[in-house]
Amino acid sequence: MKDTLPGGLGEAPRRRSRARRWGVGVAAAAVTALGLVLMFLLAQSTNNRALYEQNYPRLFAVNVVVASLLMLVLVWVAFRLTRRLRQGKFGSRLLIKLAAIFALVGVVPGILVYAVSYQFVARSIESWFDVKVEGALDAGLNLGRATLDSLSDDLAAKARTAGSQLANTPDTSLPVALDRLREQLGANSVQVWSATGQLVASAGALRFELNPERPSPQQLRQVRADRATARIEGLDETAEGGVTASTQAVVKAWALVPRPGFELNEPRFLQIVQPLPPAIVANALAVQEANREYQERALARDGLRRMYIGTLTLCLFLAVFGAVLLAVLFGNQLARPLLVLAEGVRQVAAGDLRPTQVSRARDELGGLTRSFAEMTRQLAEARMAVEQSMQQLDAARANLQTILDNLTSGVLVLDAAGTILSANPGATRVLRAPLAAYEGRPLAEVPGLAEFGLAVQRQFDDLEAEAQQHGLDHWQHAYELHAVGHGVERNAVNIVARGAQLPGAARLLVFDDISEIVSAQRSQAWGEVARRLAHEIKNPLTPIQLSAERLELKLTGKVAPPEEAVLQKSVRTIVEQVDAMKRLVNEFRDYARLPAAELKPLDLNALVGDVLQLYAAEHAGVPVQTELDPRCPPIRGDAQQLRQVIHNLLQNAQDATESAQSGAGEAPPVLIRTRLGDSGQRVRLSVLDGGHGFAENILKRAFEPYVTTKSKGTGLGLAVVKKIADEHGARIDLANRVADGVVVGAQVSLSFAVASPPPGGRTAPSTA
């Protein structure tokens, strides 16, 4: 049954199992039919003595073989059912129960009929051989014999009388006399024979025979002795072959026909042939045959009883075995749809909606399995539709997640209490905080974002109030953040945030980093200011310096020495301040007129090494150390502008370190290093000093012109560095170095994109 159930074997094994099952069923049906035919022939042979004597042993043996085959089939079926039950296969108990029910329905009536039949047959056989029956058969047999003897004696007497009448009849008149005698007696033929066996005269059917049957010498001697005799002939032939035209049962009578005259005359003999009545012959033969069979069966009554009892028992076995086998087969046919249905229900309950097996039966059970299979198919189609919808939803969600992951904008989904429900990588990059680790927690609890979280929450609360009054659906606001990182304080981040309501009381927060835009706007503004200052201030500086020098030249030696000393000091002060103003104007001019970068592949490590030749120990108060990554590939950059960047950063680092360590012993070295990023697509240049770091107000605006912590600085160094970094598409980071909660210096880092190396190998830095 297992191979017919869903989720079981494949199509080919199911076909083989179905063919095997049909083969077993057909074989069992054939054996049962053969047994029934043999049982019928066996029953017929008991009613036919000749057939019984010829075929009964063989028929009985064949029936025994068929019964044995049926028994083996039953044993095999019982073994399979038992094995299925022990293996715990589904439906085994139902099959066994149905087989037992059908077997009991066939076996119990069969045993009851057998018991009654056994008693009936045993007692009936004994009743056949009753003493009265035997006496009746003997009486009938004697009656038949007496009747035949009476007929024979009567004809012999008539023959004696006729012989006496024919004694004086001449030979020429014998035929006529014999014919008249035949008619009187109703005989078949009448002949007169001589003592030598010669036919003298004849009348009747035998007169035309060329060679009629002659009386034997013994018969003639008996006639001479008894004067007349008679005998019945043809009765045994009739008993064996039946009454026919050629062999009829007749009574032959012979009588002596005396001859007149001397005693020496040869005597003659009269022969009369008269047929026996057919009814008497048939009755006599029937009684004789019945008596013979009775005697034979009386002698073999024990064997006959065993034959009938054996036949009855064998018929019972054949009937019971056939009934049980058919019960198992029919029970299997009846149980299969139920098992298919039950297995299908269990399969569906387990969540397996694959197509189930259906029964091909035309009855209600087959229709039920087909209906269940149709229901399962509809459920599978519904599940497939749901799965396709889920797959489409997952694909859409994955596409949306991919879009969110690759957005440069930050996207946060918050609940009504400000708790982070989800965040994209862009939000982590913009806010520079591990937002994924804080999902399920309020935004205000993220380190460095407390004020931002509270401000966003206030904006959403105000949006809800204004949405009811003015119908607003979003808000937008700009923020400046300063997040605390791992070991360093990061520079300021300018963002513009936009908020909107989502279904289910959720809130959407989208923000962009506009620090570069703000910085570019400031740089552009300062560039314009620098250009105008350089134009407005530079023109009067030269006349001022020339006028002061001419005044000194004209008055030298013409005034008293005290006044001359004051004059010289004043002129020197004017000239120095004019030079300082010129330098400031030149720096503003350079910042405003910084040329566009010519990006070419160059080796950053080689460029750093070239610049560091100017910072040898004998030329610098603060030593410079290097950590150059040999794996760094060439980058795209302008060698002249990058040389200026490195100079500015190293000078700022040395000044900061020297200022922090003034009077406190030997200053720590400045560190410049290069690193190849993990992705292999960017190279990072970092300069680390040992100074006091940047104040918070300076850290937020360090790249703006004229923002500096130096007493004599112009604040254009980092602004120029920022502008050159923008020209190179590099990202610049400015942060304080923190150790154990104490600022131990500052760090400036630039990240450059890798350039594909030229075919000739790495490109040496330009010295232009």
C-alpha positions in Angstrom: 0.0 0.0 0.0 2.9 2.3 0.7 3.8 2.6 -3.0 0.4 3.9 -3.9 0.5 6.8 -1.4 1.7 10.3 -2.0 5.1 11.2 -0.9 6.1 7.5 -1.3 7.9 6.0 -4.2 8.4 7.5 -7.6 6.3 6.9 -10.7 8.3 4.0 -12.1 8.4 2.1 -8.7 4.6 2.8 -8.3 4.0 1.2 -11.7 6.1 -1.8 -10.9 4.3 -2.2 -7.5 0.9 -1.8 -9.2 1.8 -4.4 -11.8 3.1 -6.8 -9.2 -0.1 -6.3 -7.1 -2.3 -6.9 -10.1 -0.2 -9.9 -11.0 -0.7 -11.4 -7.6 -4.4 -10.7 -7.7 -4.8 -12.3 -11.2 -2.8 -15.3 -10.1 -4.9 -15.7 -7.0 -8.1 -15.4 -9.0 -6.8 -17.9 -11.6 -5.8 -20.4 -8.9 -9.2 -19.9 -7.2 -11.1 -20.4 -10.5 -9.0 -23.4 -11.3 -9.8 -24.9 -7.9 -13.5 -24.3 -8.4 -13.4 -26.1 -11.8 -11.4 -29.0 -10.4 -13.8 -29.2 -7.4 -16.7 -29.4 -9.9 -15.0 -32.1 -11.9 -14.2 -34.0 -8.7 -17.9 -33.8 -7.7 -18.9 -35.0 -11.1 -16.5 -37.9 -11.0 -18.2 -39.3 -7.8 -21.4 -39.7 -9.8 -19.8 -41.5 -12.7 -18.2 -44.8 -11.9 -16.2 -45.0 -15.1 -15.0 -41.3 -14.7 -14.4 -41.9 -11.0 -12.2 -45.0 -11.7 -10.3 -43.2 -14.5 -9.8 -39.7 -13.2 -10.6 -39.4 -9.5 -7.1 -39.9 -8.1 -5.6 -37.4 -10.6 -8.3 -34.9 -10.0 -7.9 -35.3 -6.2 -4.1 -34.8 -6.5 -4.5 -31.7 -8.6 -7.1 -30.3 -6.2 -4.6 -30.9 -3.3 -1.9 -29.1 -5.3 -4.2 -26.1 -5.9 -5.3 -26.1 -2.2 -1.6 -26.1 -1.3 -0.9 -23.2 -3.6 -3.8 -21.2 -2.1 -2.5 -22.0 1.3 1.0 -20.8 0.4 -0.5 -17.6 -1.0 -2.4 -17.1 2.2 0.7 -17.7 4.3 2.6 -15.2 2.1 -0.1 -12.6 2.5 -0.3 -13.1 6.2 3.5 -12.8 6.4 3.4 -9.5 4.5 0.6 -8.1 6.7 2.5 -9.1 9.8 5.7 -7.5 8.6 3.9 -4.3 7.7 2.4 -4.2 11.1 5.7 -4.8 12.8 7.4 -2.1 10.7 4.6 0.3 11.7 3.6 1.1 8.2 0.5 3.3 7.9 -2.7 1.4 7.2 -1.5 -2.1 8.4 -4.1 -2.4 11.2 -6.9 -1.4 8.9 -5.8 -4.0 6.3 -5.6 -6.7 8.9 -9.0 -5.8 10.4 -10.7 -5.8 7.0 -9.0 -9.1 6.0 -10.1 -10.7 9.3 -13.7 -9.5 8.9 -14.0 -10.8 5.4 -12.2 -14.0 6.3 -14.6 -14.6 9.3 -17.6 -14.0 7.0 -16.3 -16.7 4.6 -14.9 -19.2 7.1 -17.6 -19.4 9.8 -20.5 -20.3 7.4 -18.1 -22.7 5.6 -17.2 -24.6 8.8 -20.9 -24.8 9.8 -21.9 -26.1 6.4 -19.0 -28.6 6.5 -20.1 -29.9 9.9 -23.6 -30.5 8.7 -22.5 -32.0 5.4 -20.1 -34.3 7.1 -22.8 -35.7 9.3 -25.2 -36.0 6.4 -22.7 -37.7 4.1 -21.5 -40.2 6.8 -25.0 -41.2 7.7 -26.3 -41.2 4.2 -23.7 -43.7 3.0 -24.6 -46.1 5.8 -28.3 -45.8 4.9 -27.5 -46.9 1.4 -26.5 -50.4 2.6 -29.6 -51.3 4.6 -30.7 -55.0 4.9 -34.1 -54.3 3.4 -32.5 -52.7 0.3 -30.3 -55.8 -0.2 -33.3 -58.1 0.3 -35.4 -56.1 -2.2 -32.6 -56.3 -4.8 -32.3 -60.1 -4.3 -36.1 -60.5 -4.6 -36.1 -58.4 -7.7 -33.3 -60.4 -9.2 -35.0 -63.7 -8.4 -38.3 -62.4 -9.8 -36.6 -61.6 -13.1 -35.0 -64.9 -13.3 -38.3 -66.7 -12.6 -40.0 -64.7 -15.2 -37.4 -65.6 -17.8 -37.4 -69.2 -16.8 -41.2 -69.3 -17.1 -41.0 -67.9 -20.6 -38.4 -70.4 -21.5 -40.3 -73.4 -20.2 -43.5 -72.2 -21.9 -41.8 -72.0 -25.3 -40.2 -75.4 -24.8 -43.7 -76.9 -24.1 -45.1 -75.2 -27.2 -42.1 -76.5 -29.2 -42.8 -80.1 -28.0 -46.4 -79.9 -29.1 -45.5 -78.4 -32.4 -42.9 -81.1 -33.0 -45.5 -83.8 -32.4 -47.8 -82.1 -34.9 -45.1 -81.9 -37.6 -44.2 -85.6 -37.2 -46.5 -86.7 -40.2 -45.9 -83.6 -42.3 -44.1 -84.4 -45.5 -41.0 -82.4 -46.4 -42.7 -80.6 -49.2 -45.3 -79.2 -46.9 -42.9 -78.2 -44.1 -42.4 -74.6 -45.2 -46.0 -73.8 -45.1 -46.6 -75.6 -41.8 -43.6 -73.8 -40.3 -44.8 -70.5 -41.5 -48.2 -71.1 -40.0 -46.6 -72.2 -36.8 -44.4 -69.0 -36.7 -47.5 -66.8 -37.0 -49.2 -68.7 -34.2 -46.4 -68.5 -31.8 -45.2 -64.9 -32.8 -41.7 -66.2 -33.3 -39.0 -64.7 -35.3 -38.1 -67.8 -37.2 -38.9 -71.6 -37.2 -36.5 -74.2 -38.7 -36.3 -77.9 -39.0 -32.9 -79.4 -38.8 -31.7 -82.9 -39.5 -29.6 -85.0 -37.1 -26.5 -84.1 -39.1 -27.1 -80.4 -38.8 -28.6 -79.8 -42.2 -31.4 -77.3 -42.6 -34.5 -79.1 -43.8 -37.0 -76.3 -43.9 -37.2 -72.7 -42.5 -39.7 -69.9 -42.0 -39.2 -66.4 -40.8 -36.3 -64.0 -40.9 -33.5 -66.6 -41.0 -34.7 -68.3 -44.1 -32.8 -65.9 -46.3 -29.5 -66.4 -44.5 -26.9 -68.3 -46.5 -25.2 -69.7 -43.4 -27.6 -69.8 -40.5 -26.4 -70.7 -37.1 -26.7 -74.5 -36.5 -27.6 -76.2 -33.3 -24.6 -77.6 -31.5 -24.2 -81.4 -31.1 -24.6 -80.9 -27.3 -27.9 -79.2 -27.8 -29.1 -82.0 -30.1 -28.2 -84.7 -27.6 -30.0 -82.8 -24.9 -33.1 -82.5 -27.1 -33.0 -86.3 -27.7 -32.8 -86.9 -24.1 -35.4 -84.4 -22.9 -37.7 -84.4 -26.0 -37.7 -80.6 -25.7 -35.4 -77.8 -24.3 -35.2 -74.0 -24.3 -32.5 -71.4 -23.6 -32.3 -67.6 -23.4 -29.6 -66.1 -25.6 -28.4 -62.5 -26.1 -29.2 -61.3 -22.6 -25.5 -60.9 -21.6 -24.7 -59.1 -24.9 -27.6 -56.8 -24.3 -26.4 -56.1 -20.8 -23.0 -55.1 -22.1 -23.9 -53.3 -25.3 -27.6 -52.5 -25.0 -30.4 -53.9 -27.1 -29.8 -53.5 -30.8 -31.3 -54.8 -34.0 -28.6 -57.4 -34.5 -28.3 -58.7 -30.9 -31.7 -59.0 -29.4 -32.4 -61.1 -26.3 -34.4 -64.2 -27.5 -35.6 -67.5 -26.3 -34.6 -70.5 -28.4 -36.5 -73.7 -28.0 -35.7 -77.1 -29.5 -38.0 -80.1 -29.8 -37.7 -83.5 -31.3 -39.8 -84.1 -34.4 -40.4 -87.9 -34.5 -40.3 -89.7 -37.9 -43.0 -92.3 -38.7 -41.9 -95.7 -39.7 -38.9 -97.6 -38.5 -36.9 -96.5 -35.6 -33.8 -96.4 -37.7 -35.0 -93.3 -39.5 -33.0 -90.2 -38.8 -34.9 -87.9 -36.4 -35.4 -84.2 -37.1 -35.3 -81.2 -34.7 -37.6 -78.2 -34.5 -36.0 -74.9 -33.6 -38.2 -71.9 -32.6 -36.6 -68.5 -32.0 -38.9 -66.0 -30.1 -37.8 -62.5 -28.9 -38.1 -61.6 -25.3 -40.3 -58.6 -24.4 -38.1 -55.4 -24.1 -39.6 -54.3 -20.9 -38.9 -57.6 -19.2 -35.3 -57.5 -20.5 -34.7 -54.0 -19.4 -36.1 -54.6 -15.9 -34.1 -57.7 -15.5 -30.9 -56.0 -16.6 -31.6 -53.0 -14.4 -32.1 -55.2 -11.4 -29.1 -57.2 -12.2 -26.9 -54.0 -12.7 -28.2 -52.5 -9.5 -27.5 -55.6 -7.5 -24.0 -55.7 -9.0 -23.2 -52.1 -8.1 -24.8 -52.5 -4.7 -22.6 -55.5 -3.9 -19.5 -53.7 -5.2 -20.2 -50.5 -3.2 -21.1 -52.6 -0.1 -17.7 -54.1 -0.3 -16.1 -50.7 -0.7 -18.3 -48.6 1.6 -15.4 -47.5 3.8 -13.4 -46.3 0.8 -16.5 -44.6 -0.6 -17.0 -42.8 2.7 -13.4 -41.6 2.8 -13.7 -40.5 -0.8 -16.8 -38.4 -0.1 -15.5 -37.0 3.2 -12.2 -36.2 1.5 -13.9 -34.5 -1.4 -16.1 -32.6 1.0 -13.0 -31.5 3.1 -11.0 -30.6 0.0 -13.9 -28.5 -1.3 -14.1 -26.8 2.1 -10.4 -26.0 2.0 -10.7 -24.7 -1.5 -13.7 -22.6 -0.7 -12.2 -21.3 2.6 -8.8 -20.5 1.1 -10.4 -18.9 -1.9 -12.8 -16.9 0.3 -10.0 -15.7 2.6 -7.7 -14.8 -0.4 -10.5 -12.9 -2.1 -11.3 -11.3 1.2 -7.7 -10.1 1.5 -7.7 -8.8 -2.1 -11.1 -7.2 -1.9 -10.3 -5.8 1.6 -7.1 -4.3 0.1 -9.1 -2.8 -2.8 -11.6 -1.4 -0.3 -8.9 -0.1 2.1 -6.7 1.5 -0.6 -8.9 4.6 -1.1 -9.2 5.0 2.6 -5.5 4.7 3.1 -4.8 7.1 0.2 -7.2 9.6 1.8 -5.8 9.1 5.3 -2.2 9.5 4.1 -3.2 12.6 2.1 -4.8 14.1 5.2 -1.6 13.4 7.2 0.5 14.8 4.4 -1.5 18.0 4.3 -1.5 18.3 8.1 2.3 18.1 7.9 2.3 21.0 5.4 3.2 18.9 2.4 0.9 20.0 -0.5 2.4 17.9 -3.2 -0.1 16.1 -5.5 -1.6 13.1 -3.8 -2.4 9.7 -5.2 -6.1 9.2 -6.3 -8.1 6.0 -6.5 -9.3 5.0 -10.0 -12.4 3.4 -8.5 -15.8 4.6 -9.8 -17.4 4.4 -6.3 -17.9 7.1 -3.7 -14.5 6.4 -2.1 -12.7 7.0 -5.4 -14.6 10.2 -5.9 -13.7 11.3 -2.3 -10.0 10.7 -3.0 -10.3 12.7 -6.3 -12.1 15.5 -4.5 -9.4 15.5 -1.8 -6.6 15.6 -4.4 -8.4 18.5 -6.1 -8.6 20.3 -2.8 -4.9 19.7 -2.2 -4.1 21.0 -5.6 -6.0 24.1 -5.0 -4.3 24.6 -1.6 -0.9 24.0 -3.3 -1.8 26.6 -6.0 -2.9 29.0 -3.2 0.3 28.4 -1.3 2.3 28.9 -4.5 0.5 32.2 -5.2 1.3 33.3 -1.6 4.9 32.2 -1.9 5.2 34.0 -5.2 3.7 37.1 -3.6 6.1 36.7 -0.7 9.0 36.3 -3.1 7.9 39.4 -4.9 7.6 41.2 -1.6 11.0 39.9 -0.5 12.5 41.0 -3.8 10.9 44.4 -3.5 12.1 44.6 0.1 15.6 43.5 -1.0 15.6 46.0 -3.8 14.5 48.7 -1.4 17.1 47.6 1.1 19.7 47.6 -1.6 18.7 51.1 -2.6 18.7 52.2 1.0 22.1 50.6 1.6 23.6 52.4 -1.4 22.1 55.8 -0.7 24.5 58.5 0.4 21.6 59.9 2.4 20.9 58.6 5.9 17.5 57.0 6.5 16.1 56.2 9.9 12.7 54.7 10.9 11.6 55.7 14.4 8.6 54.9 16.5 6.5 57.5 18.3 8.9 57.4 21.3 12.0 58.1 19.1 13.2 54.5 19.3 15.3 53.4 16.3 13.4 50.7 14.3 15.8 50.5 11.4 18.8 52.4 9.9 20.6 52.2 6.6 24.4 52.2 6.3 24.2 55.8 4.9 22.8 56.9 8.3 25.9 55.4 10.0 28.2 57.1 7.6 26.5 60.5 7.9 26.1 60.5 11.7 29.4 58.7 12.3 27.8 56.5 15.0 27.1 52.7 15.2 23.3 53.0 14.7 22.8 49.3 13.9 24.0 48.5 17.4 21.4 50.8 18.9 18.3 49.5 17.1 15.5 49.1 19.6 16.8 52.0 21.6 16.0 55.7 21.5 18.0 57.9 19.1 18.9 60.2 22.0 20.8 57.4 23.7 23.3 57.1 20.9 26.6 58.7 22.1 27.1 62.1 20.6 23.5 62.3 19.3 21.6 63.2 22.4 20.8 66.8 21.4 20.1 65.7 17.8 17.7 63.0 19.0 15.8 65.4 21.3 15.6 68.0 18.5 14.2 65.5 16.1 11.6 64.3 18.6 10.5 67.9 19.1 10.2 68.4 15.4 8.0 65.3 15.0 5.8 66.4 18.0 5.4 69.9 16.4 4.6 68.2 13.1 1.7 66.3 14.6 0.3 69.5 16.2 0.7 71.5 12.9 -0.6 68.7 10.7 -4.0 68.9 12.4 -4.1 72.7 12.1 -2.3 73.4 8.8 -2.2 70.0 7.1 1.6 69.8 6.9 3.0 66.3 6.0 6.8 66.9 6.7 9.4 69.1 8.3 12.9 70.1 7.3 15.7 71.5 9.4 19.5 71.9 9.3 21.7 70.7 12.2 25.4 70.8 13.1 26.7 67.7 14.9 29.9 66.9 16.7 30.1 63.2 17.5 32.6 61.6 19.8 34.4 58.6 18.2 36.8 55.9 19.3 40.0 57.6 20.7 39.5 60.9 18.7 37.0 63.8 18.6 35.6 64.0 15.1 35.2 67.3 13.3 31.8 68.9 12.9 29.1 67.4 10.6 26.5 69.7 9.0 23.3 67.8 7.9 19.9 68.8 6.6 17.2 66.5 8.0 13.6 65.9 6.6 10.9 64.1 8.6 7.5 62.6 7.7 4.9 60.3 9.2 4.6 56.6 8.2 1.6 54.3 8.6 1.3 52.6 12.0 2.6 55.6 14.0 6.1 55.2 12.6 8.3 58.1 11.6 10.7 58.5 8.7 13.8 60.6 9.1 16.0 61.3 6.0 19.2 63.4 6.2 22.2 64.4 4.1 25.7 65.4 5.0 26.1 69.0 3.6 29.4 69.6 5.3 31.2 69.6 2.0 28.6 72.0 0.5 28.9 74.3 3.5 32.7 74.1 3.4 32.7 74.8 -0.3 30.4 77.8 0.1 32.6 79.2 2.9 35.7 78.6 0.8 34.1 80.4 -2.1 33.1 83.3 0.1 36.5 83.5 1.7 38.1 83.3 -1.7 36.1 86.3 -2.8 36.9 88.2 0.4 40.6 87.3 -0.1 40.6 88.6 -3.7 39.0 91.9 -2.6 41.3 92.3 0.4 44.3 91.6 -1.7 43.1 94.2 -4.3 42.1 96.9 -1.7 45.0 96.5 0.7 47.9 95.9 -1.5 47.7 99.2 -3.4 48.2 101.6 -0.4 51.0 99.5 1.2 53.7 100.4 -1.3 53.2 104.2 -1.0 53.1 103.9 2.8 56.4 102.0 2.8 58.0 104.5 0.3 56.8 107.5 2.3 58.1 106.2 5.6 61.5 105.4 4.0 61.7 108.8 2.3 60.7 110.5 5.6 63.6 108.7 7.3 66.0 109.6 4.5 65.1 113.3 4.6 65.2 113.7 8.4 68.2 111.6 9.2 70.9 114.0 10.6 68.6 117.0 10.7 67.0 116.4 14.1 68.2 115.8 17.5 69.5 112.4 18.3 66.6 111.5 20.6 64.1 112.4 17.9 66.2 110.6 15.3 66.1 107.4 17.3 62.3 107.7 17.6 62.1 108.4 13.9 64.2 105.4 12.9 62.2 103.1 15.3 58.9 104.4 13.9 60.0 104.0 10.3 61.3 100.4 11.0 57.9 99.6 12.6 56.0 101.0 9.6 58.2 99.0 7.2 57.9 95.7 9.2 54.1 96.1 9.4 53.9 96.9 5.7 55.9 93.7 5.0 53.6 91.7 7.2 50.6 93.2 5.5 52.2 92.3 2.1 52.7 88.7 3.2 49.1 88.6 4.4 47.9 90.0 1.1 50.0 87.5 -0.8 48.6 84.6 1.2 45.1 85.8 0.5 46.0 86.2 -3.2 47.4 82.7 -3.3 44.3 81.3 -1.6 42.0 83.0 -4.0 44.1 82.2 -7.1 45.0 78.6 -6.3 45.2 77.0 -9.8 43.3 73.9 -10.8 45.0 70.6 -10.0 46.6 68.5 -12.8 45.9 65.0 -11.7 48.5 62.4 -12.8 49.5 59.0 -11.3 52.2 59.5 -8.7 53.8 57.6 -5.9 52.7 59.1 -2.6 55.4 57.3 -0.5 58.1 58.7 -2.8 56.6 62.2 -2.6 56.5 62.1 1.2 60.2 60.9 1.2 61.1 63.8 -1.1 59.4 66.4 1.1 61.0 64.9 4.3 64.5 65.7 3.1 63.7 69.3 4.2 62.8 68.1 7.7 66.0 66.3 8.6 67.0 66.3 12.3 69.6 69.0 11.8 67.0 71.3 10.2 64.0 70.8 12.5 63.4 71.4 16.2 60.7 68.6 16.3 61.7 65.3 14.6 59.5 63.7 12.0 59.0 59.9 11.9 57.4 58.0 9.0 55.3 54.8 8.7 55.0 54.3 4.9 53.0 51.3 3.7 54.9 49.7 0.9 51.7 48.2 -0.6 50.4 51.6 -1.5 49.7 51.8 -5.3 50.0 55.1 -7.2 47.3 57.7 -6.7 45.9 60.4 -8.9 47.2 63.8 -7.8 49.1 67.1 -8.5 52.6 66.7 -7.1 53.1 70.5 -6.6 49.9 71.0 -4.7 50.3 67.8 -2.6 53.8 68.9 -1.7 52.3 72.1 -0.4 49.7 70.1 1.6 52.5 68.0 3.2 54.5 71.1 4.0 51.5 72.8 5.6 50.6 69.8 7.7 54.1 69.1 8.9 54.7 72.8 9.8 51.4 72.9 11.7 52.2 69.7 13.5 55.7 70.8 14.5 54.4 74.2 15.7 51.7 72.5 17.8 54.1 70.0 19.3 56.7 72.5 20.0 54.2 74.9 21.6 52.8 72.1 23.8 56.2 70.9 25.0 57.8 74.3 25.6 59.9 74.0 28.7 58.7 70.5 29.5 61.6 68.5 28.1 62.2 66.9 24.7 59.3 67.2 22.3 57.8 64.0 20.9 58.2 63.4 17.1 55.6 64.1 14.5 54.4 61.0 12.8 53.5 60.9 9.1 52.2 57.6 7.7 50.4 56.1 4.7 48.1 53.1 4.7 46.3 51.1 1.9 42.6 50.7 2.7 41.1 47.3 3.2 39.2 47.6 -0.1 42.5 48.3 -1.9 40.9 51.3 -3.7 42.1 54.2 -1.4 45.3 55.4 0.2 45.2 57.3 3.4 47.8 59.9 4.4 47.9 60.9 8.1 49.9 63.5 10.1 49.9 63.1 13.9 51.3 65.7 16.3 51.8 65.8 20.1 50.2 69.2 20.8 47.2 70.3 22.7 44.7 69.5 20.0 41.9 71.6 18.8 39.4 73.4 20.9 35.8 72.5 20.2 35.0 75.8 18.6 38.1 75.6 16.4 37.5 71.9 15.6 34.1 72.7 14.0 35.5 75.5 11.8 39.2 74.6 11.4 39.0 74.6 7.6 37.7 78.1 7.4 40.1 80.9 6.5 41.5 83.0 9.2 40.6 80.4 11.9 43.8 79.5 13.8 45.2 79.0 17.3 48.6 80.5 16.5 49.4 83.9 17.8 51.1 84.9 14.5 49.1 82.6 12.1 46.7 83.7 9.3 44.5 80.6 9.5 44.9 79.9 5.8 47.0 76.8 6.0 44.3 74.2 6.7 41.9 76.2 4.4 44.4 75.7 1.5 44.8 72.0 2.4 41.0 71.6 2.3 40.8 73.4 -1.0 43.5 71.2 -2.5 41.9 68.1 -1.1 38.6 69.1 -2.8 40.5 69.5 -6.1 41.8 66.0 -5.7 38.4 64.5 -4.7 40.0 63.4 -1.4 38.3 63.2 1.9 39.9 65.1 4.8 39.3 64.4 8.4 40.4 66.5 11.4 40.3 65.0 14.9 41.9 65.2 18.3 43.9 62.2 19.6 42.5 61.0 23.0 44.2 58.6 25.4 42.5 57.7 28.7 40.2 60.6 28.3 43.0 63.2 27.8 43.8 65.0 24.5 47.3 64.0 23.5 47.5 65.7 20.1 45.7 66.2 16.8 45.4 64.1 13.6 44.8 65.2 10.1 44.0 62.5 7.5 43.4 62.6 3.7 42.1 59.7 1.7 43.0 59.5 -2.0 41.6 57.3 -4.7 44.0 54.8 -6.3 45.0 55.3 -9.9 45.7 52.4 -12.2 49.5 52.1 -12.6 50.9 52.9 -16.1 52.3 50.1 -18.2 55.8 51.1 -17.4 55.3 50.6 -13.6 55.0 53.1 -10.8 55.3 56.8 -11.7 57.9 58.9 -9.8 56.7 62.1 -8.2 56.9 65.2 -10.2 59.5 67.8 -9.0 57.8 70.6 -10.7 
